[in-house]
C-alpha cells in the first residue's frame, strides 16, 4: 500500500483549513505577527503542497505593529463558492479577537481583495455554504450563559454575499462536549441531510481534542456527539511522537474519500521547537458521524496515501538548499515581522546577494525590525550564511537569528568591541534580558555564520573569511527554543537581521548567500576548531 510521511506541512503552520475545487486542493494556515499574512498552498494529492501566495501581502488596514509575535492573524478558513474564494480570519491583540474580516479572490494565487471587517465577536471564524445558496458564518466567543457547559460558545449568523455583511439574528449553537473546557475552531459540514459541527476543545496544548455535535437544521439545536472527543492524543504516552492534535478541517476527494487536516506537534522529551504542523488524517463516515483515523484511532507519522486516481504531487513546502538572492523579489518562504521590509532589505543591485540596512528597531522590539526569516522545518538542520558587515560602533550588529519570540531568541552577529575590533558575538535573550554567551575576533568584517541542530542542542560556529578557520562558539540545549519554554503559539524561525539598537546608524550588511539544509546526522562543521 502506498504511504506518505506526516506532517504534510512541516514547521510552523498552525490551524489548517482546506477546500477543494475540482481536482485541486487549497489550504491556508495562521501567520500570527509574521508578514505577509495567511500563506496559501495548492496540492493535487493532499500530500505534496506548493505555496501560491499570501492572502495579506500588501500594506493595508490590518496593522500588526505593536503586537506580540503570537498575536496577529489567527485561524483563517478558506472556502470556495460559485467561482469565488473566501477567506475569513481574525486579527488578535493581547490574545483576544480584535477584528474579524473576510477577503475574496477569483484566483487563489491572487490578487486577494482588501479585508472587509465583519461585525463578529471572538475568534476562529468559518464559512458554510448550504444547498440553498445561503452562507453562514460560525465562530467562538465567551459564553454569556454556558448552561452548565464550558466557558465558550459557538455561534452563527448569516453572511450576505453581495454586501459581505452579517445579517439576521445570532444563533447560539453549542457550548462544547467537555465540561469546563473552551470550545473553538468550529467548522460546519452537511452530509445526507444532517449538519455536523466539528470543533476543538481542551486548549491547543496537551489536552487538545476534536469534538462534535449534530443537528437536523443549520441553526440548531445541536446535540453533542456522545463519542466526543473523536480525535485526541491527550491520553497517549509521553513517548508518542505526535501530541496536541486538534483543530481539524474536512475535505472530500473526487474519488469519494474524506480526509482531515489537523494540527499537531512533534515533541522530543516533552518539548517542541518546530511549532504546530499540518497532519493529514483519514476519515470514514458512520451513521453517528465522522470517524477519524478509523484504522488506528490516532494520527500517524506514516499513513496510507489518499486514493486519488489523478492526484500527482506538485511541490514540497519544505524549501531547502542555498539561496543567493539573485531574483528581484524574495521567495515565498521568507517572512518579516509585523510589516513589509522592502525599504530595508533588498536583493543587491548587482544581482548577487542581499543588502540589509541597519534599522533602529532591535529584534526585541514590537515594531518592524530589519529582519527576514524562514521556518525551521526539520529537527536536524544546518544553516550557514556568508555575511559582510563593518560596524561603526558596538551597538551596530548584523547576522543570523534563531528566533522564537521577541524576548526569546539567540543571535550570532558581526559587530565590534569597545576597542573598535571586529568580532562575531553569540547573544542569548530570554525573559527580556540579553546575555553575551561567546565571541570571537573576525579579521575582515566578513564571515560565514552557522548554526547546526539535532535532538539535543543547537551548536553555533563562525568561519573567518580571511583565514578560512572555523571556530565553535557554544551550544544551547534544544529545549531553550521550545514553545513550552518561550510560551506562545509559534515555532522557530531562522533568519537574517541588522540593527543599530536604537541608534541612527547608516550601515548596511551584505548577505552573499544563505543555505538551509536538513541533515540526518550532525556534520560537525560548527564543532571544527581548525
ZIRA-V757655 format. One record per residue. N is the residue number from 1. RES is the residue in one small letter. OMEGA is omega in radians with two decimals (999 if undefined). D_CENTER is the distance of its C-alpha to the mean C-alpha in whole Angstrom. Layout:
{{N;RES;OMEGA;D_CENTER} {N;RES;OMEGA;D_CENTER}}
//
This chain:
{{1;x;3.10;31} {2;x;-3.13;28} {3;x;3.02;25} {4;x;-3.10;21} {5;x;3.00;19} {6;x;-0.02;16} {7;x;3.12;13} {8;x;2.97;13} {9;x;-3.11;10} {10;x;-3.10;9} {11;x;-2.98;7} {12;x;3.07;4} {13;x;-3.04;3} {14;x;2.92;5} {15;x;-3.04;8} {16;x;3.00;9} {17;x;-2.96;12} {18;x;2.97;15} {19;x;3.13;18} {20;x;3.01;21} {21;x;-3.06;24} {22;x;3.12;27} {23;x;-3.07;25} {24;x;3.09;22} {25;x;3.13;19} {26;x;-3.02;16} {27;x;3.05;12} {28;x;3.10;10} {29;x;3.08;6} {30;x;3.11;5} {31;x;3.07;5} {32;x;-3.08;7} {33;x;3.07;10} {34;x;-3.10;9} {35;x;-0.02;11} {36;x;-3.02;12} {37;x;3.07;10} {38;x;3.06;9} {39;x;3.13;9} {40;x;-3.11;12} {41;x;-3.12;13} {42;x;3.09;16} {43;x;2.99;18} {44;x;-3.06;22} {45;x;-3.14;21} {46;x;-3.09;18} {47;x;3.10;18} {48;x;-3.06;17} {49;x;3.09;15} {50;x;3.13;15} {51;x;-3.14;13} {52;x;-3.02;15} {53;x;2.89;14} {54;x;3.11;12} {55;x;-3.10;14} {56;x;-3.02;14} {57;x;3.03;16} {58;x;-3.14;19} {59;x;-3.10;20} {60;x;-3.04;21} {61;x;-3.10;22} {62;x;-3.12;18} {63;x;3.10;18} {64;x;-3.11;16} {65;x;-3.12;18} {66;x;-3.06;19} {67;x;2.93;16} {68;x;-3.10;15} {69;x;-3.09;11} {70;x;2.91;10} {71;x;3.11;12} {72;x;-2.99;12} {73;x;-3.06;10} {74;x;2.82;10} {75;x;3.05;10} {76;x;2.99;11} {77;x;3.09;14} {78;x;3.09;16} {79;x;3.11;19} {80;x;3.14;22} {81;x;2.99;26} {82;x;3.05;29} {83;x;-3.11;28} {84;x;3.01;25} {85;x;3.12;21} {86;x;2.94;20} {87;x;3.02;16} {88;x;-3.11;17} {89;x;-3.10;14} {90;x;2.94;15} {91;x;-3.09;15} {92;x;3.03;15} {93;x;3.14;17} {94;x;3.06;18} {95;x;3.07;16} {96;x;3.10;18} {97;x;-3.13;18} {98;x;-3.10;20} {99;x;3.01;20} {100;x;-3.07;19} {101;x;3.08;19} {102;x;3.04;20} {103;x;-3.10;19} {104;x;3.08;21} {105;x;3.00;22} {106;x;-3.12;25} {107;x;-3.12;22} {108;x;3.06;19} {109;x;3.10;19} {110;x;0.07;20} {111;x;3.05;21} {112;x;-3.12;20} {113;x;2.95;22} {114;x;3.13;22} {115;x;3.05;20} {116;x;-3.12;23} {117;x;3.08;23} {118;x;3.13;24} {119;x;-3.02;26} {120;x;3.08;24} {121;x;2.92;23} {122;x;-3.02;20} {123;x;3.01;17} {124;x;3.12;15} {125;x;3.08;18} {126;x;3.10;18} {127;x;3.05;21} {128;x;3.10;24} {129;x;-3.11;27} {130;x;-3.08;30} {131;x;-3.14;33} {132;x;3.11;35} {133;x;3.12;32} {134;x;-3.13;31} {135;x;-3.12;28} {136;x;3.03;26} {137;x;3.00;24} {138;x;3.10;22} {139;x;3.09;21} {140;x;-3.12;21} {141;x;3.03;23} {142;x;-3.12;25} {143;x;3.07;28} {144;x;-3.13;31} {145;x;-3.04;33} {146;x;3.08;32} {147;x;3.11;35} {148;x;3.13;34} {149;x;-3.09;31} {150;x;-3.12;28} {151;x;3.12;27} {152;x;3.08;24} {153;x;3.03;25} {154;x;-3.09;24} {155;x;-3.05;26} {156;x;3.02;27} {157;x;-3.10;28} {158;x;3.07;29} {159;x;3.04;28} {160;x;-3.04;30} {161;x;3.13;29} {162;x;-3.10;32} {163;x;-3.03;31} {164;x;-3.10;27} {165;x;3.08;29} {166;x;-3.07;29} {167;x;3.05;32} {168;x;-3.06;34} {169;x;3.02;34} {170;x;3.13;31} {171;x;3.02;31} {172;x;-2.99;30} {173;x;-2.91;29} {174;x;3.10;28} {175;x;3.06;28} {176;x;-3.10;26} {177;x;-3.05;28} {178;x;-3.06;27} {179;x;3.09;29} {180;x;-3.12;28} {181;x;3.11;24} {182;x;3.11;22} {183;x;-3.05;21} {184;x;3.04;18} {185;x;-3.11;16} {186;x;2.95;19} {187;x;-3.07;20} {188;x;-3.14;23} {189;x;3.10;25} {190;x;3.13;29} {191;x;3.14;31} {192;x;3.07;34} {193;x;-3.13;35} {194;x;-3.13;33} {195;x;3.13;30} {196;x;3.12;27} {197;x;-3.12;25} {198;x;-3.06;22} {199;x;3.06;20} {200;x;3.11;18} {201;x;3.07;20} {202;x;-3.09;20} {203;x;-3.04;17} {204;x;3.14;14} {205;x;-2.93;15} {206;x;3.14;18} {207;x;3.14;20} {208;x;-3.12;17} {209;x;3.09;19} {210;x;3.10;20} {211;x;-3.02;23} {212;x;2.99;25} {213;x;-3.11;28} {214;x;-3.09;30} {215;x;3.05;33} {216;x;3.11;36} {217;x;-3.02;35} {218;x;-3.11;32} {219;x;3.07;32} {220;x;0.16;33} {221;x;3.12;34} {222;x;-3.11;32} {223;x;-3.12;33} {224;x;2.99;31} {225;x;-3.05;30} {226;x;3.11;32} {227;x;-3.08;30} {228;x;-0.03;27} {229;x;-3.10;25} {230;x;3.11;25} {231;x;3.08;22} {232;x;3.00;21} {233;x;-3.06;21} {234;x;-3.09;22} {235;x;-3.07;25} {236;x;3.11;25} {237;x;3.03;26} {238;x;3.13;24} {239;x;3.09;24} {240;x;-3.09;22} {241;x;-3.08;20} {242;x;3.12;17} {243;x;3.03;17} {244;x;-3.04;15} {245;x;3.08;15} {246;x;3.09;15} {247;x;-3.05;14} {248;x;2.95;15} {249;x;-3.04;16} {250;x;3.06;19} {251;x;3.05;21} {252;x;3.10;24} {253;x;3.06;25} {254;x;-3.13;28} {255;x;3.02;30} {256;x;3.06;30} {257;x;2.98;27} {258;x;3.09;24} {259;x;3.08;21} {260;x;2.88;18} {261;x;-3.08;14} {262;x;2.99;13} {263;x;3.06;10} {264;x;3.10;12} {265;x;3.06;12} {266;x;-3.09;14} {267;x;2.98;17} {268;x;-3.12;19} {269;x;3.09;22} {270;x;3.11;20} {271;x;3.10;17} {272;x;-3.11;14} {273;x;-3.02;12} {274;x;-3.09;9} {275;x;3.14;7} {276;x;-3.01;7} {277;x;-3.09;8} {278;x;3.11;9} {279;x;-3.13;13} {280;x;-2.99;16} {281;x;3.07;19} {282;x;-3.14;23} {283;x;2.99;24} {284;x;3.13;28} {285;x;3.06;30} {286;x;3.07;33} {287;x;3.13;35} {288;x;-3.11;33} {289;x;-3.07;30} {290;x;3.05;27} {291;x;-3.10;27} {292;x;3.12;24} {293;x;-3.00;24} {294;x;-3.10;28} {295;x;-3.02;29} {296;x;-3.07;27} {297;x;-3.13;26} {298;x;-3.13;23} {299;x;-3.07;20} {300;x;3.03;21} {301;x;3.07;19} {302;x;-3.05;22} {303;x;3.08;23} {304;x;-3.12;25} {305;x;3.00;24} {306;x;-3.12;24} {307;x;-3.13;28} {308;x;-3.06;27} {309;x;-3.07;30} {310;x;-3.07;29} {311;x;3.09;26} {312;x;3.12;25} {313;x;-3.09;22} {314;x;-3.12;21} {315;x;3.08;18} {316;x;-3.05;16} {317;x;3.10;12} {318;x;-3.09;13} {319;x;3.12;15} {320;x;3.06;17} {321;x;-3.09;20} {322;x;3.05;22} {323;x;-3.12;21} {324;x;3.04;24} {325;x;3.14;23} {326;x;3.03;26} {327;x;-3.10;25} {328;x;3.11;25} {329;x;3.11;21} {330;x;3.08;18} {331;x;-3.08;16} {332;x;3.13;13} {333;x;-3.08;11} {334;x;3.09;12} {335;x;2.97;11} {336;x;-3.14;13} {337;x;2.92;13} {338;x;3.11;14} {339;x;-3.12;16} {340;x;3.13;18} {341;x;-3.11;19} {342;x;3.08;22} {343;x;-3.11;25} {344;x;-3.05;24} {345;x;-3.08;22} {346;x;2.98;24} {347;x;-3.09;25} {348;x;-3.11;29} {349;x;-3.13;31} {350;x;3.02;33} {351;x;3.10;30} {352;x;3.11;29} {353;x;-3.06;27} {354;x;3.08;25} {355;x;3.12;26} {356;x;3.08;24} {357;x;3.02;27} {358;x;3.03;27} {359;x;3.13;25} {360;x;-3.09;27} {361;x;2.99;23} {362;x;3.09;22} {363;x;3.14;19} {364;x;-3.10;20} {365;x;3.02;20} {366;x;3.09;19} {367;x;-3.13;20} {368;x;3.14;18} {369;x;3.03;19} {370;x;-2.95;20} {371;x;2.95;17} {372;x;-3.06;15} {373;x;3.02;12} {374;x;-3.13;10} {375;x;2.85;8} {376;x;-3.04;10} {377;x;3.13;11} {378;x;3.07;14} {379;x;3.09;16} {380;x;-3.14;19} {381;x;2.98;18} {382;x;3.02;20} {383;x;3.00;20} {384;x;3.05;23} {385;x;3.06;23} {386;x;-2.99;27} {387;x;3.01;27} {388;x;3.14;30} {389;x;3.09;31} {390;x;-3.12;34} {391;x;3.08;33} {392;x;3.11;36} {393;x;-3.06;36} {394;x;3.14;34} {395;x;-3.11;32} {396;x;-3.13;30} {397;x;3.09;27} {398;x;-3.14;25} {399;x;-3.12;23} {400;x;3.04;20} {401;x;2.92;18} {402;x;-2.82;16} {403;x;3.01;13} {404;x;-3.02;12} {405;x;-3.11;13} {406;x;3.09;16} {407;x;-3.14;19} {408;x;-3.11;17} {409;x;3.09;17} {410;x;3.08;20} {411;x;2.99;21} {412;x;-2.90;24} {413;x;2.94;26} {414;x;3.13;29} {415;x;3.03;31} {416;x;3.08;35} {417;x;-3.09;37} {418;x;3.12;39} {419;x;3.08;42} {420;x;-3.13;40} {421;x;3.13;39} {422;x;3.13;36} {423;x;2.98;34} {424;x;-3.00;30} {425;x;3.05;29} {426;x;-3.06;26} {427;x;3.11;25} {428;x;3.05;23} {429;x;3.11;22} {430;x;3.09;22} {431;x;3.07;22} {432;x;-3.12;23} {433;x;3.12;26} {434;x;-3.12;26} {435;x;3.05;28} {436;x;-3.09;29} {437;x;-3.11;29} {438;x;3.08;31} {439;x;3.13;32} {440;x;3.08;34} {441;x;2.99;36} {442;x;-2.93;36} {443;x;-3.01;39} {444;x;-3.09;37} {445;x;3.13;34} {446;x;-3.08;32} {447;x;2.93;31} {448;x;3.11;28} {449;x;-3.01;25} {450;x;2.98;24} {451;x;-3.12;22} {452;x;-3.02;22} {453;x;3.00;20} {454;x;-3.06;21} {455;x;-3.06;21} {456;x;-2.98;23} {457;x;2.97;22} {458;x;-3.14;21} {459;x;-3.05;24} {460;x;3.13;25} {461;x;-3.08;28} {462;x;2.99;29} {463;x;3.12;32} {464;x;-3.07;34} {465;x;-3.11;35} {466;x;-3.06;38} {467;x;-3.07;39} {468;x;-3.07;37} {469;x;3.04;37} {470;x;3.03;33} {471;x;3.06;33} {472;x;-3.07;31} {473;x;-3.08;30} {474;x;2.98;28} {475;x;3.13;26} {476;x;-3.09;24} {477;x;-3.10;23} {478;x;-3.07;19} {479;x;3.09;19} {480;x;-3.06;19} {481;x;-3.05;16} {482;x;3.04;14} {483;x;3.14;13} {484;x;3.14;16} {485;x;-3.08;18} {486;x;-3.02;16} {487;x;3.11;15} {488;x;-2.96;12} {489;x;-2.99;9} {490;x;3.05;6} {491;x;-3.09;7} {492;x;2.96;10} {493;x;-3.10;10} {494;x;-3.01;13} {495;x;-3.05;15} {496;x;-3.09;18} {497;x;3.01;20} {498;x;-3.11;24} {499;x;3.00;25} {500;x;3.07;28} {501;x;3.08;27} {502;x;3.14;29} {503;x;-3.10;32} {504;x;-3.09;33} {505;x;3.12;33} {506;x;-3.07;33} {507;x;-3.10;32} {508;x;3.07;29} {509;x;3.09;28} {510;x;3.08;28} {511;x;-3.11;25} {512;x;3.08;27} {513;x;3.11;24} {514;x;-3.05;21} {515;x;3.06;21} {516;x;-3.10;18} {517;x;2.95;20} {518;x;-3.11;19} {519;x;3.09;22} {520;x;3.12;24} {521;x;3.05;26} {522;x;3.13;26} {523;x;3.14;28} {524;x;-3.06;29} {525;x;-3.11;29} {526;x;3.03;28} {527;x;-3.11;31} {528;x;-3.07;34} {529;x;-3.10;36} {530;x;999;39}}
//
